[in-house]
Structure formats: structure tokens, C-alpha cells
Amino acid sequence: MKKVVLWVLGLLFLGGSVLAYQVNIDTPDSLAVGKPLVVTGTTTFGIGTPIDVVLYYQLTTTTEIKRQIVYVNADRTFKTVFDTTGLTPGTYKVEVPANGNSDSVTMRLIQLYDRTDEIRLDSSTSQPYSGKLSIAGTIKGDENSGIQIEVRDENEQVIFGPQYVNTNYQGSFSTDVQIPGPGTYEVSFTDSRGYIGTLNLESVGSSAPTVASPVTTLTRTIVSAHTKASRDSPAYFLVKTAPRLITLSTSSSIDWVIEYFDENGVLHVENDQGTAVPEKVSFQGSGKTVSVKVYPYKYSDSGEVFLYAENATSVAVSSSVPPQFAASAPQTPTTQPASLAPAIGLAACVIVFVVWRQRT
């Protein structure tokens, strides 16, 4: 009788160990607000078993944000996605309130962050339809670098990018995106540090061509070009001006010198800044092409130099030395100066006299 009781108890303990189901979930440690929060997991529950996955916001107290039910797949995995759009940056918790043994991982903490304040959008969020969408602004910390832009339409179809757009020494960027028609377009920004955020731009009006009423647009345009430069091999640029005040500026990190011939043929040399501040010059343009020369102040320095031209029509690297600079280059004498001839003759006579006196 005792043996039968022990056998039954053994079955009960065995059954208890089988019923100790496991659940393990995984999430990213941090995520930008607006990006989808993907939760994946594995379990020993049977195929088709429903599992609750809950997203909480953790401040002084825990607040449930959303609860979703997922079902176990044939390979004993499950997955769900939470939309983080509009959530407050901070600490969140994803949890599966299921009973598992001590090996289960049923809770993960996620830090949601928001970088949208790093972008200042200069283009209007509501633009008359013209066949294109103007995207312009400034981003902190990405000067002389670039920003990746992607544009989606109302059907979540990508119509532009992801594509990098250059930023100037102030972190400003600008590009025009062709769009199929009026509507709301989702523009997302990413840099070398990761996802920044998403902004919505609206194109309003009829898709038929119309005469647009005057709107406030950016009056500042900046074009640029870049190439390597050293003291022995300066960089030469050709700047096509416009009838406006033109401002030329270099990149920083090297103490650059700017030389340029203005539209009257007068040579100007500027070197007022050091390595931390870009060199800058301004002059009135009239539509002609200005030749510019840039080189480092120190002979030991060399590197890539960017030349930014504000309000100019274009700027390009010159494939050869512009004629004005070639004509102003100092010429190396190829013959002996005539003024030295008498001195050389006198020295020769003195040497001959000394030798004759020694022999006599």
C-alpha cells in the first residue's frame, strides 16, 4: 500500500514539473519616441496559446498604457508591436503576466527618448501644391555633416529616400522632394547617432497647375563645394554670384586663408579667425564669376576644405589655377640681376691681385 502511495505522489511531482511553463521576452533597451516597439518571445506553452503582453509607463507609479494578446506560433515563439507615437519620454516596462519558473524572463525595461527638439524646421508645415515638397531646416550637432531624410505618403509608401542631405557649417540643410499630389507627408530624420524623429508636412490645393499666391519662403540659399587643400597646393573655386550680398565662408578645424578677386579685379586676402571659427568674407555681387583661393595659414596643415557661398548661384572647384591667380603668382628670376655684375667683376679682380702678390 505504501509503495502505491509513493508512486502516485511521484506522478504528481512529475506532473508539477511539466506544468512549470517558461516564458522569455526580449525588447530593445532604448528606443526613440515614434519608432515601433517590437516585443519578441519564446515559450514552452502550446501552439495557439494566448499570451497577454502589457506596456506600462513607470514614473512614481506604474500605469498601464496598452495590453495586447498574441498567440504562440508553431515554433513556440510570439511577437507583438506597440506604437510609441506621442508617448512621453521616460522609462517604460513590458511585461507578460504569466506564471513561469525561475528561468523565465517576463519583464523588460525600455527607455524612450525624444530628439525632435534637435531639429528646427524652416520650411512651412503647410505648403501650396506645386509638384514638390520643400524640406529645409537646421539640426544641432551635425555641422559640416549630413542628415538622412525619408518621406512617406498617406499610404505609408516611401516616395523619397532614405537619402543623405548635406548640412553646412551651421547645420542647415535643404532639399526639394517630388510628390504625386496634395496630401500629408511623413518626413523622418536620422543622423549618425540614430533616429531623430518624424514631422508631418502638408501639401494643400489642387493637383492641377495654378498660379500660387505669394507665400513666405526662405530667402537664404547656400551652395557649397569642397576639395583638399594645403599651403603648397591651394584649393581654387569659381563662385557664380547673384545681384545680392554674397557671403563666403570656410569649414572650421583648420585656420584657413581666403583670397579672392572681386568683380572689379581687386585682390582681397582675409585671415581673421583661427581653427575654431570659419573664415568669412562678404561682398556685393552683380552676377559675375569670382575666383577664390583657399589654403591653410600653417605650412604643416592640410585637409578637406568646404567653401560655402550664401546667396550665390553656384560654387564649383576649379580644375586649374584661375587666370587671375596665375597672373598674380610671383615669377622666379631665370637670369642674374644686372645690378650684381659689377660686384662680381670687382671680386674677381681682387682675387687675381691677391694670387699675383703671393707669387711675387
C-alpha positions as CSV (number, residue, x, y, z in Angstrom):
1,M,0.0,0.0,0.0
2,K,2.8,2.4,0.9
3,K,4.5,1.7,-2.4
4,V,1.3,2.6,-4.3
5,V,1.0,6.0,-2.4
6,L,4.7,6.9,-3.1
7,W,4.2,6.0,-6.8
8,V,1.1,8.3,-7.0
9,L,2.9,11.1,-5.2
10,G,5.8,10.8,-7.7
11,L,3.5,11.2,-10.6
12,L,2.0,14.3,-9.0
13,F,5.5,15.8,-8.6
14,L,6.4,14.8,-12.1
15,G,3.2,16.4,-13.4
16,G,4.0,19.6,-11.4
17,S,7.4,19.9,-13.1
18,V,5.9,19.5,-16.6
19,L,3.3,22.2,-15.9
20,A,6.0,24.8,-14.9
21,Y,5.8,26.6,-18.3
22,Q,8.5,29.1,-19.4
23,V,8.1,32.5,-21.0
24,N,11.0,34.7,-22.1
25,I,10.6,38.1,-23.8
26,D,13.1,40.4,-25.4
27,T,12.9,44.2,-26.3
28,P,15.5,46.9,-27.1
29,D,17.0,48.7,-24.1
30,S,16.2,52.2,-25.6
31,L,14.1,53.5,-28.4
32,A,13.2,56.9,-29.9
33,V,9.6,58.0,-29.5
34,G,7.7,57.3,-32.7
35,K,9.5,54.2,-33.6
36,P,7.7,50.8,-33.2
37,L,8.5,48.9,-30.1
38,V,8.9,45.3,-31.1
39,V,8.5,42.6,-28.4
40,T,9.5,39.1,-29.2
41,G,9.4,36.0,-27.0
42,T,9.8,32.2,-26.7
43,T,7.7,29.9,-24.5
44,T,7.0,26.3,-23.7
45,F,3.3,26.9,-23.9
46,G,1.5,25.0,-26.6
47,I,0.8,26.2,-30.2
48,G,-2.1,28.8,-30.3
49,T,-1.9,29.6,-26.6
50,P,-3.0,33.2,-26.0
51,I,-0.5,35.4,-24.1
52,D,-1.0,38.8,-22.7
53,V,1.7,41.4,-23.3
54,V,1.4,44.7,-21.4
55,L,3.1,48.0,-21.8
56,Y,3.4,50.2,-18.7
57,Y,4.7,53.7,-18.1
58,Q,6.9,53.9,-14.9
59,L,7.1,57.1,-13.1
60,T,6.3,57.2,-9.4
61,T,3.6,54.7,-10.1
62,T,3.1,52.1,-12.8
63,T,0.4,53.0,-15.4
64,E,-0.8,50.6,-18.0
65,I,-0.6,52.0,-21.5
66,K,-1.7,49.2,-23.7
67,R,-2.4,45.5,-23.5
68,Q,-2.2,43.1,-26.5
69,I,-3.0,39.4,-26.9
70,V,-0.7,37.3,-29.0
71,Y,-0.7,33.6,-29.9
72,V,2.1,31.1,-29.8
73,N,3.4,30.1,-33.2
74,A,4.3,26.7,-34.4
75,D,8.0,27.2,-33.4
76,R,6.9,28.3,-29.9
77,T,7.7,32.0,-30.5
78,F,5.4,35.0,-30.4
79,K,5.7,38.7,-31.4
80,T,3.8,41.9,-31.0
81,V,4.4,45.6,-31.8
82,F,3.5,48.7,-29.7
83,D,3.1,52.1,-31.4
84,T,5.1,54.7,-29.4
85,T,3.9,57.8,-31.3
86,G,3.0,60.6,-28.9
87,L,4.3,58.8,-25.8
88,T,6.2,60.8,-23.1
89,P,9.9,60.2,-23.0
90,G,10.9,58.1,-19.9
91,T,11.1,54.6,-18.5
92,Y,8.6,52.0,-19.7
93,K,8.1,48.4,-18.8
94,V,6.9,45.5,-21.0
95,E,5.6,42.5,-19.0
96,V,3.9,39.2,-19.6
97,P,1.9,38.5,-16.5
98,A,2.2,34.7,-16.8
99,N,3.3,32.1,-14.3
100,G,6.7,30.6,-15.2
101,N,9.6,29.0,-13.3
102,S,12.7,30.9,-12.1
103,D,14.3,30.7,-15.5
104,S,11.6,32.8,-17.1
105,V,12.2,36.5,-18.2
106,T,8.7,38.1,-18.2
107,M,9.7,41.8,-17.8
108,R,11.9,44.2,-19.6
109,L,12.6,47.9,-19.0
110,I,12.8,50.3,-22.0
111,Q,14.0,53.9,-22.1
112,L,12.1,56.0,-24.6
113,Y,13.8,59.2,-25.7
114,D,12.8,62.1,-28.0
115,R,15.3,64.1,-30.2
116,T,12.8,66.1,-32.2
117,D,13.8,69.3,-30.4
118,E,17.2,68.9,-32.1
119,I,15.6,69.9,-35.4
120,R,14.4,73.4,-36.3
121,L,12.2,73.2,-39.4
122,D,12.5,76.4,-41.5
123,S,10.2,75.3,-44.3
124,S,6.4,75.7,-43.8
125,T,4.5,72.7,-42.5
126,S,1.6,73.7,-44.9
127,Q,2.7,74.4,-48.5
128,P,0.7,75.1,-51.6
129,Y,0.9,72.2,-54.0
130,S,3.5,72.7,-56.7
131,G,4.6,69.2,-57.5
132,K,7.3,69.3,-54.9
133,L,7.7,69.4,-51.1
134,S,10.3,71.8,-49.7
135,I,12.2,70.4,-46.7
136,A,14.6,72.8,-45.0
137,G,15.9,73.3,-41.5
138,T,18.8,73.1,-39.1
139,I,20.0,70.3,-36.9
140,K,22.1,70.7,-33.8
141,G,25.5,68.9,-33.6
142,D,25.6,67.9,-37.3
143,E,27.5,70.8,-38.8
144,N,29.5,70.0,-42.0
145,S,28.0,66.6,-42.0
146,G,24.6,65.3,-43.2
147,I,21.2,64.1,-42.3
148,Q,19.2,61.2,-43.7
149,I,15.7,62.0,-44.8
150,E,12.9,59.7,-45.8
151,V,9.4,60.7,-47.0
152,R,6.3,58.6,-46.9
153,D,2.8,59.4,-48.3
154,E,-0.5,58.8,-46.6
155,N,-0.5,55.1,-47.6
156,E,2.9,54.6,-45.9
157,Q,4.6,54.2,-49.3
158,V,8.2,55.6,-49.5
159,I,8.4,58.3,-52.2
160,F,11.9,59.6,-51.2
161,G,15.0,58.1,-49.6
162,P,16.3,57.2,-47.3
163,Q,18.8,59.7,-48.7
164,Y,21.5,61.8,-47.0
165,V,21.4,65.6,-47.5
166,N,24.5,67.6,-46.7
167,T,24.5,70.1,-43.8
168,N,26.6,73.3,-43.8
169,Y,28.8,74.7,-41.1
170,Q,25.7,75.9,-39.3
171,G,23.9,72.6,-39.5
172,S,21.4,73.8,-42.1
173,F,20.0,71.6,-44.8
174,S,17.6,72.0,-47.7
175,T,16.1,69.7,-50.4
176,D,13.0,69.5,-52.6
177,V,11.1,66.2,-53.0
178,Q,8.9,65.5,-55.9
179,I,5.4,64.5,-54.7
180,P,2.5,63.0,-56.7
181,G,-0.2,65.3,-55.4
182,P,-1.7,67.2,-52.4
183,G,-1.8,65.4,-49.0
184,T,0.0,64.9,-45.8
185,Y,3.5,63.5,-46.0
186,E,5.5,62.0,-43.1
187,V,9.2,63.1,-43.1
188,S,11.6,61.2,-40.9
189,F,15.1,62.3,-39.9
190,T,18.1,60.1,-38.9
191,D,21.7,61.1,-38.3
192,S,24.9,59.2,-37.4
193,R,23.6,58.9,-33.8
194,G,20.4,57.2,-34.9
195,Y,16.7,58.1,-35.4
196,I,15.8,61.7,-34.5
197,G,12.1,62.0,-35.2
198,T,9.2,62.4,-37.6
199,L,7.4,65.5,-38.7
200,N,4.3,65.9,-40.9
201,L,4.3,68.3,-43.9
202,E,1.1,69.1,-45.7
203,S,0.7,70.0,-49.4
204,V,-2.6,71.7,-50.0
205,G,-4.5,72.8,-53.1
206,S,-5.5,71.2,-56.4
207,S,-3.2,68.9,-58.3
208,A,-3.9,71.0,-61.5
209,P,-1.3,73.7,-62.1
210,T,-2.4,77.0,-60.7
211,V,-0.8,80.4,-60.1
212,A,0.3,80.2,-56.5
213,S,-0.3,83.2,-54.3
214,P,2.7,84.8,-52.7
215,V,4.0,82.8,-49.7
216,T,6.8,83.4,-47.3
217,T,9.8,81.2,-48.3
218,L,13.4,81.0,-47.3
219,T,15.3,83.9,-48.7
220,R,18.7,82.5,-47.8
221,T,20.3,80.0,-50.1
222,I,23.6,78.3,-49.5
223,V,25.6,76.3,-52.1
224,S,28.9,74.7,-51.4
225,A,31.8,72.7,-52.8
226,H,34.8,71.0,-51.2
227,T,38.3,69.7,-52.1
228,K,41.7,69.0,-50.5
229,A,44.0,71.9,-49.8
230,S,47.5,72.6,-48.4
231,R,49.8,75.5,-48.4
232,D,51.7,74.1,-51.5
233,S,48.5,73.0,-53.3
234,P,45.8,75.6,-52.6
235,A,42.1,75.0,-53.4
236,Y,40.6,77.1,-56.2
237,F,36.9,77.8,-56.5
238,L,34.7,79.6,-59.0
239,V,31.7,81.3,-57.5
240,K,28.9,82.5,-59.7
241,T,27.4,85.5,-57.9
242,A,23.9,87.0,-57.9
243,P,22.9,90.7,-57.6
244,R,22.8,90.3,-53.8
245,L,25.2,90.4,-50.8
246,I,27.4,87.4,-51.2
247,T,28.9,85.7,-48.1
248,L,31.7,83.2,-48.4
249,S,32.8,81.0,-45.5
250,T,35.0,78.0,-45.0
251,S,34.7,75.0,-42.8
252,S,36.4,75.0,-39.4
253,S,39.1,72.8,-37.6
254,I,41.9,74.4,-39.7
255,D,43.0,78.1,-39.8
256,W,42.1,78.8,-43.4
257,V,43.1,81.9,-45.5
258,I,40.7,83.2,-48.2
259,E,41.9,85.1,-51.2
260,Y,39.5,86.3,-53.9
261,F,39.4,88.8,-56.8
262,D,36.2,90.8,-56.6
263,E,34.2,91.7,-59.7
264,N,36.4,94.8,-60.3
265,G,39.6,92.6,-60.4
266,V,40.8,93.7,-56.9
267,L,42.6,91.1,-54.8
268,H,41.4,90.6,-51.2
269,V,43.1,88.5,-48.5
270,E,41.2,87.5,-45.3
271,N,42.5,85.7,-42.3
272,D,40.8,87.0,-39.2
273,Q,39.8,83.7,-37.5
274,G,41.6,80.7,-36.0
275,T,40.9,77.0,-36.1
276,A,37.6,77.0,-34.2
277,V,35.7,79.6,-36.3
278,P,35.2,79.5,-40.1
279,E,36.8,82.2,-42.1
280,K,34.2,84.5,-43.6
281,V,34.0,87.4,-46.2
282,S,31.2,89.3,-47.7
283,F,30.8,91.5,-50.8
284,Q,28.2,92.8,-53.2
285,G,27.6,90.5,-56.2
286,S,26.4,91.5,-59.6
287,G,26.1,88.2,-61.5
288,K,29.7,87.7,-62.5
289,T,32.1,84.8,-61.6
290,V,34.5,85.4,-58.7
291,S,37.8,83.4,-58.4
292,V,38.5,82.2,-54.8
293,K,41.7,80.7,-53.4
294,V,41.7,78.9,-50.0
295,Y,44.8,77.5,-48.2
296,P,45.9,76.8,-44.6
297,Y,47.7,79.5,-42.7
298,K,50.3,77.0,-41.4
299,Y,52.5,75.1,-43.8
300,S,52.1,72.0,-41.6
301,D,48.3,71.9,-42.1
302,S,46.4,70.2,-44.9
303,G,42.9,68.7,-45.3
304,E,39.5,68.9,-46.8
305,V,38.1,72.4,-47.0
306,F,34.4,73.3,-47.7
307,L,33.6,76.7,-49.3
308,Y,30.0,77.8,-48.6
309,A,28.5,80.6,-50.7
310,E,25.4,82.3,-49.3
311,N,23.1,83.9,-51.9
312,A,25.3,82.8,-54.8
313,T,24.0,81.0,-57.8
314,S,26.7,78.2,-57.8
315,V,30.1,77.3,-56.5
316,A,32.5,74.8,-58.0
317,V,36.0,73.5,-57.6
318,S,38.2,74.9,-60.4
319,S,40.2,72.2,-62.3
320,S,43.0,74.6,-62.9
321,V,44.5,77.8,-61.5
322,P,42.2,80.7,-62.5
323,P,44.0,83.1,-64.8
324,Q,43.8,86.0,-62.3
325,F,45.7,83.9,-59.7
326,A,48.1,82.6,-62.3
327,A,49.0,86.1,-63.4
328,S,49.5,87.3,-59.8
329,A,51.9,84.5,-58.9
330,P,55.5,85.7,-58.2
331,Q,57.9,84.9,-61.0
332,T,61.2,83.1,-60.2
333,P,64.2,85.0,-61.8
334,T,65.9,83.0,-64.6
335,T,68.9,85.3,-65.2
336,Q,71.3,87.0,-62.9
337,P,70.2,90.6,-61.9
338,A,72.3,93.2,-63.8
339,S,73.0,95.0,-60.5
340,L,75.2,92.1,-59.3
341,A,77.5,92.1,-62.4
342,P,79.8,95.0,-61.2
343,A,80.2,93.5,-57.8
344,I,81.1,90.0,-59.2
345,G,83.7,91.6,-61.6
346,L,85.3,93.6,-58.7
347,A,85.5,90.5,-56.6
348,A,87.2,88.6,-59.4
349,C,89.8,91.3,-59.8
350,V,90.6,91.3,-56.1
351,I,91.1,87.5,-56.1
352,V,93.5,87.7,-59.1
353,F,95.5,90.6,-57.4
354,V,95.9,88.6,-54.2
355,V,97.1,85.5,-56.0
356,W,99.7,87.6,-58.1
357,R,101.1,89.2,-54.9
358,Q,101.5,85.8,-53.2
359,R,103.5,84.5,-56.2
360,T,105.8,87.6,-56.4
